[in-house]
């Protein structure tokens, strides 16, 4: 994700000059990349965990927990 940000605006990733930036576009980019990483890592892990746990506990889709 950081690689794509440098192509959008390299000033966001300048080592010492980027501290304290309060740009709306930067905040939007940071929030979007956080959401994207959440969707790419956390959500699939939870889905896989629930499927595996459901099989081990002999729960079907229609059982009420």
C-alpha atoms as one frame of an Amber mdcrd trajectory, in Angstrom:
protein
   0.000   0.000   0.000   2.822   2.418   0.785   4.192   1.963  -2.703   1.017
   3.295  -4.318   0.955   6.336  -2.031   4.313   7.508  -3.296   2.968   7.571
  -6.812  -0.060   9.637  -5.792   1.843  12.270  -3.819   5.524  11.757  -2.937
   5.412  14.628  -0.410   3.350  12.428   1.926   6.328  10.104   2.364   9.202
  12.594   2.641  11.195  11.501   5.672  11.360  14.638   7.797   9.133  17.043
   5.852   5.997  14.905   6.051   5.634  15.135   9.835   2.498  16.920  10.929
   0.823  16.989   7.536  -2.872  17.735   7.846  -3.965  17.195   4.258  -7.499
  15.882   3.694  -6.334  13.718   0.782  -3.627  12.163   2.961  -6.137  11.349
   5.704  -8.471   9.799   3.142  -5.638   7.746   1.682  -4.544   6.529   5.121
  -8.077   5.563   6.104  -8.673   3.801   2.796  -5.467   1.779   3.063  -6.294
   0.824   6.657  -9.733  -0.350   5.577  -8.300  -2.242   2.598  -5.728  -4.041
   4.720  -8.443  -4.907   7.232 -10.620  -6.366   4.492  -7.731  -8.305   2.971
  -6.413  -9.852   6.186  -8.834  -9.787   9.115 -12.125 -10.644   7.410 -10.848
 -13.739   5.533  -9.135 -14.961   8.714 -12.394 -14.693  10.664 -14.352 -16.478
   7.933 -11.826 -19.324   7.780 -11.768 -19.602  11.579 -15.556 -19.790  11.787
 -15.715 -22.450   9.071 -13.023 -24.598  10.693 -14.459 -24.155  14.189 -17.937
 -25.019  12.907 -16.700 -28.249  11.350 -14.835 -29.266  14.493 -17.849 -28.573
  16.686 -20.200 -30.442  14.303 -22.328 -27.378  13.672 -24.221 -27.039  10.445
 -25.392 -23.821   8.850 -28.820 -24.275  10.330 -27.874 -24.932  13.944 -28.627
 -22.124  16.322 -25.845 -21.336  18.725
